């Protein structure tokens, strides 16, 4: 009723304007007040409506694209891509309704637009399809879809397609402003083949140079994909919080965090997580499980802008027919947030990653060109290193970040001569 009154008022206001002498002189013609019903119908048709008036709705998202020049030691090329699943251009909807003073309920729906997913591009595919949804370039995929109930005193429970408790937990600590440019995943080269004199039938992609063995991405952030889960997030008490999740096919995870943005002159953040899966589709061995542990610290000196972010990941399995070794990955990134202009912070940084006993080599022992029957093994004594540097520029007036970066990827597999791979990337990320 209230909206109808508003529409009538707008329509009547339009009538008074059209009926004014100045407008009559422009020969708009007729008495518009006689067409009030038609005017209201037009306004009804052009007004965005909310299906449930009791639930508030927020719409947000971002657009992210980049230019990637790559050189694998044999071939080089330049692609235009998105940033890949979880960083792709998207629109997300968050609804909430207050049930009591302490309790609210709501939902999150996050839909990505995959122009070209960096996780599925390689030397032969310049435009990759959606890594999660399976659609081709230009397709949509659902990243999150869940409802939640939240108590300010007891925490939040969510049900649906959501991140496990340890998914992107390390990445979320990074508040340096360089997250879109650099973190501990083999993002731009993930699906590219490593050039080398591998044995017949053997192959290695850069995403497996330090492998999660199918348990998400790599080298870091294993268990790094949204799945169907029940998740609990505790309230923050004196800077401490915890999360736990269960779902998928016997996937469970826990995480503990401490965040203090005012520790003297410093911001200090720390994290520890643990997760397990018995799902064969996520790389778990038959009648066994994959186990993944993470720890991370983020430190920033607020007056100067200096920051450092370190992380460690450890993956192992408890049924081990191929005698795969446990893999360890270490990552550090450091830089400084400078403000030489009023545009926004200028943030130069450097990064280094090292992983041991890490390369997951695949052997095409079954039907050629059918990856479903391939056999993979972790090569003991293998080692991967990624290092790079770059600069990110924040544009405060547009909620935008642009960056230019260089990264070099190297992997050492005993008995194999491999070529390093390098990338030079210019990208942009604008929020709305």
C-alpha positions as CSV (number, residue, x, y, z in Angstrom):
1,X,0.0,0.0,0.0
2,X,2.8,2.4,0.9
3,X,4.5,1.8,-2.5
4,X,1.2,2.3,-4.3
5,X,0.8,5.7,-2.6
6,X,4.4,6.6,-3.6
7,X,3.7,5.7,-7.2
8,X,0.5,7.7,-7.2
9,X,2.4,10.7,-5.8
10,X,5.0,10.4,-8.5
11,X,2.4,10.1,-11.1
12,X,0.5,13.1,-9.8
13,X,3.7,15.0,-9.7
14,X,4.3,14.2,-13.3
15,X,0.9,15.5,-14.1
16,X,1.5,18.8,-12.4
17,X,4.7,19.2,-14.3
18,X,3.2,18.4,-17.7
19,X,0.2,20.6,-17.0
20,X,2.4,23.6,-16.3
21,X,2.3,26.4,-18.9
22,X,5.9,25.9,-19.9
23,X,5.4,22.3,-20.7
24,X,2.1,22.9,-22.5
25,X,4.0,25.4,-24.7
26,X,6.3,22.5,-25.7
27,X,3.1,20.8,-27.0
28,X,3.3,17.6,-25.1
29,X,-0.5,17.8,-25.4
30,X,-3.4,16.3,-23.5
31,X,-4.3,16.2,-19.8
32,X,-2.0,13.5,-18.4
33,X,-3.9,13.3,-15.1
34,X,-6.6,11.5,-17.1
35,X,-4.1,8.8,-17.8
36,X,-3.2,8.2,-14.2
37,X,-3.9,4.5,-14.3
38,X,-1.6,4.0,-17.3
39,X,1.2,6.0,-15.7
40,X,1.0,3.9,-12.5
41,X,1.2,0.8,-14.6
42,X,4.3,2.1,-16.3
43,X,5.9,2.9,-13.0
44,X,5.0,-0.5,-11.7
45,X,6.7,-2.2,-14.7
46,X,9.9,-0.2,-14.3
47,X,10.3,-0.5,-10.5
48,X,12.6,-3.3,-9.2
49,X,10.7,-5.4,-6.8
50,X,11.8,-7.6,-3.9
51,X,9.9,-10.9,-3.6
52,X,10.0,-11.0,0.1
53,X,9.6,-7.6,1.7
54,X,10.7,-8.9,5.1
55,X,14.2,-9.8,3.8
56,X,16.7,-7.0,3.1
57,X,18.8,-7.6,0.0
58,X,22.3,-6.5,-0.8
59,X,23.9,-6.9,-4.3
60,X,27.6,-6.7,-4.7
61,X,30.4,-8.2,-6.8
62,X,33.4,-7.3,-8.9
63,X,34.8,-7.5,-12.5
64,X,38.3,-8.8,-12.9
65,X,40.3,-9.4,-16.1
66,X,44.0,-9.6,-17.0
67,X,46.5,-9.9,-19.8
68,X,48.8,-12.9,-19.3
69,X,52.1,-13.3,-21.2
70,X,53.6,-16.8,-20.7
71,X,56.8,-18.5,-21.7
72,X,57.2,-22.3,-21.0
73,X,60.8,-22.6,-22.4
74,X,59.6,-23.9,-25.7
75,X,56.6,-21.8,-26.6
76,X,55.3,-18.3,-25.6
77,X,52.0,-16.5,-26.1
78,X,49.7,-13.9,-24.7
79,X,46.2,-14.6,-23.4
80,X,43.4,-12.4,-22.0
81,X,41.7,-14.2,-19.1
82,X,39.7,-13.8,-16.0
83,X,41.2,-14.4,-12.6
84,X,39.8,-17.9,-12.3
85,X,37.3,-19.6,-10.0
86,X,36.8,-17.8,-6.7
87,X,38.3,-14.5,-8.1
88,X,36.2,-14.5,-11.3
89,X,33.9,-11.6,-12.2
90,X,30.7,-12.2,-10.3
91,X,27.5,-10.8,-8.8
92,X,26.5,-12.0,-5.3
93,X,23.3,-11.5,-3.4
94,X,23.1,-11.5,0.3
95,X,19.7,-11.4,2.1
96,X,19.0,-11.1,5.8
97,X,16.1,-10.7,8.1
98,X,16.1,-9.9,11.8
99,X,14.1,-12.5,13.8
100,X,14.9,-11.3,17.3
101,X,17.3,-8.7,18.7
102,X,20.0,-11.4,18.7
103,X,19.1,-13.7,15.9
104,X,19.0,-13.1,12.1
105,X,18.5,-15.5,9.2
106,X,19.5,-15.0,5.5
107,X,21.1,-16.4,2.4
108,X,24.1,-16.0,0.1
109,X,24.0,-16.6,-3.7
110,X,27.3,-16.0,-5.5
111,X,27.3,-16.5,-9.3
112,X,30.5,-16.2,-11.3
113,X,30.8,-15.2,-15.0
114,X,33.6,-17.2,-16.4
115,X,35.0,-15.4,-19.4
116,X,38.1,-17.6,-19.4
117,X,39.2,-19.5,-16.3
118,X,42.9,-19.5,-15.7
119,X,42.7,-22.9,-14.1
120,X,41.7,-24.5,-17.4
121,X,43.8,-22.7,-19.9
122,X,47.1,-24.2,-21.2
123,X,49.4,-24.2,-24.2
124,X,46.5,-25.6,-26.4
125,X,43.6,-23.8,-24.8
126,X,43.6,-20.0,-24.8
127,X,40.1,-19.6,-23.4
128,X,39.3,-22.1,-20.5
129,X,35.9,-23.2,-19.4
130,X,34.5,-23.0,-15.9
131,X,36.6,-25.1,-13.5
132,X,33.6,-25.9,-11.2
133,X,30.6,-25.7,-13.4
134,X,32.1,-27.5,-16.4
135,X,30.7,-24.9,-18.9
136,X,32.7,-23.4,-21.7
137,X,34.1,-19.9,-21.9
138,X,31.4,-17.3,-21.3
139,X,29.4,-19.6,-19.0
140,X,28.1,-19.0,-15.5
141,X,28.8,-21.1,-12.4
142,X,27.5,-21.1,-8.8
143,X,30.3,-20.6,-6.3
144,X,28.1,-20.2,-3.2
145,X,24.5,-21.0,-2.5
146,X,23.5,-21.4,1.2
147,X,21.2,-20.2,3.9
148,X,22.3,-19.2,7.4
149,X,21.1,-18.5,10.9
150,X,23.2,-16.1,13.0
151,X,23.3,-15.3,16.7
152,X,25.5,-12.4,17.8
153,X,26.2,-14.4,21.0
154,X,26.3,-18.0,19.8
155,X,27.7,-17.7,16.2
156,X,26.5,-18.7,12.7
157,X,25.3,-21.9,11.2
158,X,25.1,-22.2,7.4
159,X,23.8,-25.0,5.2
160,X,24.4,-25.4,1.4
161,X,27.2,-24.9,-1.1
162,X,29.8,-23.1,1.0
163,X,33.5,-23.1,1.8
164,X,34.7,-25.8,4.2
165,X,36.2,-24.3,7.4
166,X,39.8,-24.3,5.9
167,X,39.0,-23.2,2.3
168,X,40.9,-20.0,1.5
169,X,41.5,-19.5,5.2
170,X,45.2,-18.5,4.6
171,X,44.2,-16.2,1.8
172,X,41.6,-14.5,3.9
173,X,44.3,-13.3,6.4
174,X,46.0,-11.2,3.7
175,X,45.0,-7.5,4.0
176,X,48.0,-6.1,2.2
177,X,46.1,-5.0,-1.0
178,X,48.2,-7.5,-3.1
179,X,45.9,-10.5,-2.8
180,X,44.6,-10.4,-6.4
181,X,48.2,-10.2,-7.7
182,X,49.9,-12.9,-5.6
183,X,49.0,-15.8,-3.3
184,X,50.2,-19.4,-2.9
185,X,48.4,-21.0,-5.8
186,X,49.7,-21.8,-9.3
187,X,46.9,-19.6,-10.7
188,X,47.9,-18.4,-14.2
189,X,49.8,-21.6,-15.1
190,X,47.8,-24.2,-13.3
191,X,46.7,-26.3,-16.3
192,X,49.9,-25.8,-18.4
193,X,52.1,-28.8,-19.1
194,X,55.6,-28.8,-17.7
195,X,58.1,-29.2,-20.6
196,X,60.6,-31.9,-20.0
197,X,61.9,-35.3,-21.1
198,X,59.4,-37.4,-19.1
199,X,59.1,-41.1,-19.6
200,X,56.6,-42.3,-22.2
201,X,53.1,-41.8,-20.8
202,X,54.2,-39.6,-17.9
203,X,53.2,-35.9,-17.7
204,X,53.1,-33.1,-15.1
205,X,51.1,-29.9,-15.0
206,X,52.3,-26.8,-13.1
207,X,49.3,-27.1,-10.8
208,X,50.7,-30.4,-9.7
209,X,54.3,-29.3,-9.3
210,X,53.4,-29.1,-5.7
211,X,50.2,-31.1,-5.6
212,X,47.1,-31.3,-3.5
213,X,46.6,-34.8,-5.1
214,X,43.1,-33.8,-6.3
215,X,42.2,-32.3,-2.9
216,X,41.6,-28.8,-4.3
217,X,44.2,-26.5,-5.9
218,X,47.9,-26.3,-5.5
219,X,50.5,-25.7,-4.2
220,X,48.6,-24.3,-1.3
221,X,44.9,-24.1,-0.2
222,X,44.2,-27.8,-0.5
223,X,40.5,-28.5,0.3
224,X,40.1,-25.2,-1.5
225,X,36.7,-25.5,-3.3
226,X,33.1,-24.8,-2.0
227,X,31.1,-28.0,-1.5
228,X,27.8,-28.9,0.1
229,X,28.5,-28.5,3.8
230,X,27.1,-27.7,7.2
231,X,29.4,-25.0,8.7
232,X,29.6,-23.3,12.1
233,X,31.4,-20.0,12.7
234,X,31.8,-18.9,16.3
235,X,31.5,-15.3,17.4
236,X,34.8,-13.4,17.9
237,X,35.9,-13.3,21.5
238,X,38.9,-11.1,22.3
239,X,40.2,-11.6,18.8
240,X,39.8,-15.3,18.7
241,X,37.3,-17.3,16.5
242,X,36.8,-20.8,15.3
243,X,35.1,-22.6,12.4
244,X,34.0,-26.2,11.7
245,X,32.4,-27.9,8.7
246,X,31.2,-31.3,7.6
247,X,29.8,-32.4,4.3
248,X,30.6,-33.4,0.8
249,X,31.4,-37.1,1.0
250,X,32.9,-37.4,4.5
251,X,34.8,-34.1,4.4
252,X,35.4,-32.4,7.6
253,X,37.5,-29.4,8.7
254,X,38.3,-27.1,11.6
255,X,40.0,-23.8,11.8
256,X,41.1,-21.4,14.6
257,X,42.0,-17.7,14.1
258,X,43.4,-14.8,16.1
259,X,43.1,-11.3,14.6
260,X,44.3,-8.1,16.3
261,X,44.3,-5.0,14.2
262,X,45.6,-2.8,17.0
263,X,48.5,-4.6,18.6
264,X,50.5,-1.5,19.3
265,X,51.6,-0.2,15.9
266,X,50.9,-3.6,14.3
267,X,48.2,-5.7,12.8
268,X,48.7,-9.3,13.7
269,X,46.8,-12.3,12.4
270,X,47.3,-16.0,12.9
271,X,45.6,-19.2,11.8
272,X,45.7,-23.0,12.1
273,X,43.5,-25.5,10.2
274,X,43.1,-29.2,9.8
275,X,40.9,-31.2,7.4
276,X,40.3,-34.7,6.1
277,X,38.5,-36.3,3.2
278,X,37.7,-39.9,2.3
279,X,36.2,-39.0,-1.1
280,X,37.9,-40.7,-4.0
281,X,36.8,-37.9,-6.3
282,X,39.0,-35.5,-4.2
283,X,42.0,-37.8,-4.5
284,X,41.6,-39.9,-1.3
285,X,43.0,-43.4,-1.6
286,X,40.6,-46.4,-1.6
287,X,39.6,-47.1,2.0
288,X,41.8,-44.3,3.2
289,X,41.9,-40.5,3.6
290,X,43.8,-37.4,2.7
291,X,44.8,-35.1,5.6
292,X,45.7,-31.5,5.2
293,X,47.2,-29.0,7.8
294,X,47.8,-25.3,7.4
295,X,49.3,-22.6,9.5
296,X,49.8,-18.9,8.7
297,X,50.8,-15.6,10.1
298,X,50.2,-12.1,8.8
299,X,52.0,-9.1,10.2
300,X,51.7,-5.4,9.2
301,X,53.4,-2.3,10.7
302,X,50.6,0.2,10.4
303,X,52.6,3.5,10.5
304,X,55.1,2.5,7.8
305,X,52.8,0.1,5.8
306,X,55.4,-2.7,5.8
307,X,53.8,-6.2,5.8
308,X,54.8,-9.9,5.7
309,X,52.6,-12.9,5.1
310,X,53.9,-16.5,5.7
311,X,52.1,-19.8,5.3
312,X,52.8,-23.6,5.6
313,X,50.8,-26.5,4.3
314,X,51.3,-30.2,4.9
315,X,49.4,-33.0,3.0
316,X,49.6,-36.7,3.7
317,X,47.5,-39.9,3.4
318,X,47.0,-42.8,5.8
319,X,46.5,-45.6,3.2
320,X,49.4,-45.4,0.8
321,X,49.7,-48.2,-1.8
322,X,52.1,-46.1,-4.0
323,X,54.2,-45.1,-0.9
324,X,53.6,-41.4,-1.7
325,X,55.7,-39.1,0.6
326,X,54.1,-36.3,2.6
327,X,54.4,-32.9,0.9
328,X,55.3,-29.6,2.6
329,X,54.8,-26.2,1.1
330,X,56.1,-22.9,2.5
331,X,55.2,-19.4,1.2
332,X,56.2,-15.9,2.1
333,X,55.2,-12.6,0.7
334,X,56.4,-9.2,1.9
335,X,56.1,-5.6,0.7
336,X,55.1,-2.1,1.8
337,X,52.0,0.0,1.4
338,X,53.1,3.5,0.2
339,X,51.0,6.5,-0.5
340,X,53.0,8.8,-2.9
341,X,49.8,10.2,-4.4
342,X,46.2,10.8,-3.4
343,X,45.0,8.2,-5.9
344,X,45.5,5.3,-3.4
345,X,48.2,3.1,-2.0
346,X,51.1,1.9,-4.2
347,X,52.2,-1.5,-3.0
348,X,55.4,-3.1,-4.3
349,X,56.0,-6.7,-3.1
350,X,58.0,-9.9,-3.5
351,X,57.0,-13.5,-3.0
352,X,58.7,-16.9,-2.7
353,X,57.3,-20.5,-2.5
354,X,59.1,-23.7,-2.0
355,X,57.6,-27.2,-1.8
356,X,59.3,-30.6,-1.1
357,X,58.4,-34.1,-2.1
358,X,55.7,-32.5,-4.1
359,X,55.5,-33.3,-7.8
360,X,52.4,-35.4,-8.7
361,X,53.3,-37.1,-12.0
362,X,50.5,-38.6,-14.0
363,X,50.9,-41.8,-16.1
364,X,48.4,-42.4,-19.0
365,X,48.3,-46.1,-18.4
366,X,44.8,-46.6,-19.6
367,X,42.8,-45.4,-22.6
368,X,44.8,-42.6,-24.4
369,X,43.4,-39.1,-23.9
370,X,41.1,-40.4,-21.1
371,X,42.2,-38.8,-17.8
372,X,39.7,-40.8,-15.7
373,X,41.9,-43.9,-15.8
374,X,45.3,-42.2,-15.4
375,X,47.5,-43.2,-12.4
376,X,49.2,-40.4,-10.4
377,X,52.2,-40.7,-8.0
378,X,54.1,-38.2,-5.8
379,X,57.8,-38.3,-6.7
380,X,60.0,-38.5,-3.7
381,X,62.8,-36.0,-3.8
382,X,61.0,-33.6,-6.2
383,X,60.9,-29.9,-5.4
384,X,59.1,-26.9,-6.7
385,X,59.9,-23.2,-6.3
386,X,57.8,-20.2,-7.4
387,X,59.1,-16.7,-7.0
388,X,58.1,-13.3,-8.2
389,X,57.6,-9.6,-7.7
390,X,55.2,-6.9,-8.7
391,X,53.3,-3.7,-7.8
392,X,49.7,-3.2,-7.1
393,X,48.0,0.2,-7.3
394,X,44.8,1.0,-5.5
395,X,42.4,3.5,-7.0
396,X,40.3,4.6,-4.1
397,X,37.7,6.6,-6.0
398,X,36.7,3.6,-8.0
399,X,37.2,0.8,-5.5
400,X,39.7,-0.6,-8.0
401,X,43.1,-2.3,-8.0
402,X,45.4,-2.7,-10.9
403,X,48.7,-4.6,-10.9
404,X,51.8,-5.6,-12.9
405,X,53.7,-8.7,-11.8
406,X,56.4,-11.2,-12.9
407,X,56.5,-14.8,-11.7
408,X,58.9,-17.7,-12.4
409,X,58.0,-21.3,-11.8
410,X,60.5,-24.1,-11.5
411,X,60.2,-27.8,-10.7
412,X,62.9,-30.4,-10.1
413,X,61.9,-34.0,-10.8
414,X,64.7,-36.6,-10.3
415,X,65.8,-38.1,-13.6
416,X,63.9,-35.5,-15.6
417,X,65.2,-32.3,-17.2
418,X,62.4,-29.7,-17.0
419,X,62.0,-26.2,-18.4
420,X,61.0,-23.3,-16.1
421,X,58.0,-21.3,-16.9
422,X,57.5,-17.5,-16.5
423,X,54.6,-15.1,-16.7
424,X,54.2,-11.4,-17.0
425,X,50.7,-10.2,-16.1
426,X,48.8,-6.9,-16.1
427,X,45.3,-7.0,-14.5
428,X,42.5,-5.0,-13.0
429,X,39.9,-5.7,-10.4
430,X,36.9,-3.3,-9.7
431,X,34.3,-3.8,-7.1
432,X,30.7,-2.7,-7.1
